[in-house]
């Protein structure tokens, strides 16, 4: 099923509504100890006592769970929200070996189980992912179905054939550390000078710093993204899945991936394009909440 959502008429009302509770959610940081190192995660505790299933948010490369800060504050009005950092990004340790998407999914499963979730703990969680996070969430749901109840996928980097190879060659090769400011110019331009309207300079600078800090590790994760057999794995998803499709440069790849998922609902967001987690977290939260709260 496909649905189009025009956000412009309701965006102002949503912003007013969300302003009253956005400051009330408390985000705390913690670490989960694994055999090889530590994974850092942020947890937004609900404003009021809630029995709603928690949501775990998987970030886009090269950012940490902080990318979801505003969405976490919105969703946490009525549920626990968790945002881990991938191995080697944010404040998480990096293992000594290369990781593919399946490895990332297994590590995230280990983290969630260690935090007390899963069939032998407090029950399953819902998963949300953007860009890289869509594949991590997908693989996590396939490999650990008792751990994941439902999914929300946003902006999916699904490419095939030559397009996938091209992106792997461009983004998936580990580069030497920068030895001049000029090397960072492209990242600066993308994060700061060409930031989407409505994204603050402070927020853009945070993103730039995280991207620079992940200079080599981000290539390793991009390499995993663009070697992931997504067209095969999507067919194996059994959980109800909501696909939110902002009309940026991932519009067509997202539509193509959604068409492969057996039990997917596609919502087109033509009014949203870039910087959506800073400019329209309330819209994303409202759509996600409506889906996740259905019986």
Secondary structure, 3 states (H helix, E strand, C coil): CEEECCCHHHHHHHHHHHHCCCCCCEEEEEEEECCCCEEEEEEEECCCCCCCCCEEEECCCCCCHHHHHHHHHHHCCCCCEEEECCCCCCCCCCCCCCCCHHHHHHHHHHHHHHCCCECCCCECEEEEEECHHHHHHHHHHHHCCCCEEEEEEECCCCCCHHHHHHHHHHHCCCCCCCCCHHHHHHHHHHHHHCCCCCCCHHHHHHHHHHHHHCCCHHHHHHHHHCCCCHHHHHHHCCCCEEEEEECCCCHHHHHHHHCCCCCEEEEEECCCCCCHHHHCHHHHHHHHHHHHCCC
